[in-house]
Amino acid sequence: MNILSALARFLFLLILLIVPIVPSFATTIVVLKTQSEIVAGAESMGVYLTGDGRISNRFCKIHQVHDFFIASAGFFDTRAGHRLNIKEIVTRAARKSDPVSVAVNRSSRAIANALSQALSDAREDDGLYNILVHGNVVTFFFGFEDGKPATYAHSFSVMTQRGHAKEAPLIEVTHDNCGPRCVPADGHPYLMHTRSQAMDDFRLKNRGLLRDHPVAFVRSIIFSDIAANKHRSGPPVDILRINRNGPQWIEKKPNCP
């Protein structure tokens, strides 16, 4: 079956993500945690996987769910009511009274289950199945827990058995967690971001900016990645700061909630 005709029935958003081993699909998301605050940022490019592969620079990648925030990269659905809508999965899985760490664990299981079910349903559609198999997802969770900043990143990858590609594929989940008890050393913020050599290089060359100016660092590292990877990342950039006083948008597109 032609892959475009297979995908014509779906309006999926491919927010591209660099993952090891498989070909690069990427977006730019950065989450920085100090002893007292969180600064998160994301660029705005996304690709609709329809027949024309339309590109837009108006995608909102940072979303509030209850009392915490998420940002996701990878292959998922942005339509309301559809199985792979990550924001809706997390909203259903997490309870308003949950600490962030509990909400993350509930959400992580729910995302893995949704990906597994989507793969199972797509077994007869080779085009869609192959996209899903290589459509890894990473979701960043961040907010305050017990009065302290907490950040989590969970990556979801499809693991297939050699010679049995369509038989019960497993979802491998890897974690990068810095919860409320994870306290960065003074002057050494904890940094999470989507995989990018450009951002790794920027961090090594700008340790002073990282230490002294978190917002400027997040903005600058995202623009460094956009400059190096214009084919898959683009402005404008949304930046959110969270401290004990609550969330504050430093920069946000007018179309974002």
Disulfide bonds with the S-S distance in Angstrom:
Cys60-Cys256 2.10
Cys178-Cys182 1.97
